[in-house]
Amino acid sequence: MTKKELITALAEANNISKKSAEMLLASFKSIASTALTSGHSVELGSDFGSFKPVIRQGKAPGTGKPYKSTLVKFSVSAPFKRSLNK
């Protein structure tokens, strides 16, 4: 599903304009980014899953200099995983 398709689906499911759906999606992205950047997880309920920031440490190839980077991992909830595998 593309971003455009998601916006259309949100608009139709909630009986709102595509512009409003696009603004809601932008708001979610901004709020989630702020939370993840601050080191907090974003939990979308036990029936879906959660986004969690994870710090990765290692050494740069060639130079051997240590580095840290932050990744975001999505964990699927058990009920959602079961629904996918029916």
N, C-alpha and C positions, 0 to 999 in steps of 0.2 A: 504494500500500500504506500503510495506516495503522499507527500505532505498535502498536495492539492486534493487527493482523494479523501484523506482524513478530514480535512476542513469541510468538504462537501458532506461526508457522513455525519460529522458533528452537527452541522447546520440542519440536516434533514431529521436526525434523531431528536433534536431539541426544539425543532420548529423555530429556528432563528435564522437570521441572514448569514450569508457566507462571511461577510465582513465581521460580524459579531463572533462567529466561530473562530475566525482567524485571530481576532484579538484575544479570545480565551486561550487559544493554543500558545500565543506569544506570551501571555501572562504566566501560564504554567511553565513554559521553558525558562523564563526569567526567574521565577520563584525557585524552581528546582535547581537551576544553576547557582543561585546565591546560596542555597542550603548546602549543596554539594561542595562548593568552594570553601564554605565555612567548616567543612568536616562533618556535617550532619547527613544522615541518610534520609531518603524520601520514600516513605512507605505508602503504597497505593492500596492497602487493605490485604487481609489474609486470603482474599479470593483472587488476587492478581499477583502481587510481588512487590519488590522494593529495589531501589537504586542505592548503592553504597559506595562511598569513596574509599579507595584502597591505595595505600602508598607502596610503590614498588621501588626497591633499592637494588643496585647492581653496580657493575663496573663497565665503563665505556670500552668497547673493543678497540684495540690498538694502543690507547693511551693508558688504560687501566685506572683512570680517574673514577672515583665513586660518584654516583649520581642518585637522585631521588626523582620520581615522577608520580603524579597522582592519576590513577585510572578510575573509571566508574564501572562497577559491575552490577548487572541486573540479576537478581535472584528470583526465580519463578516460585510462587507458592505451591504447596503440595496439591490443594484442590484444583488449581488452574492447570497444573501439569497433568493431573488425572483426566481432566476434561479434554485436554489435547490428545491424549492417548486412548480414547474410547474406540 
